[in-house]
């Protein structure tokens, strides 16, 4: 199999094999909706979309590691390589947030915000995978 021990496979594949799309989409929709409602006097789209992408990646990654559903091999792989696994959702969220923020904060602002959001997601999911990665497999 592709997720057996010692296989340094790309972390995006391991993340997608156990990604809870319903929970992640719900968290992103709630966060984006609340952010949009809080910014209603000045109607902006880049900020709420950025928050929706951030919480989609963070909640999806956290539930994927702590939840009971998903492929046990992917959970075991995430426990063995926690920082490598966390880099998949972090890179995808950082790219998404960076592209969205290009319209709101400009080129340098979008790059900086995307890198910062990706780094925060990487650290949080890496710590969760380090602590709870092997316990559920």
Secondary structure, 3 states (H helix, E strand, C coil): CCCCCCCCCCHHHHHHHCCCHHHHHHHHHHHHHHHHHHCCCCCCCHHHHHHHHHHHHHHHHHHHHHCCCCCHHHHHHHHHCHHHHHHHHHHHHHHHHHHHHHHHHHHHHHHHHHHHHHHHHHHHHHHHHHHHCCCCC
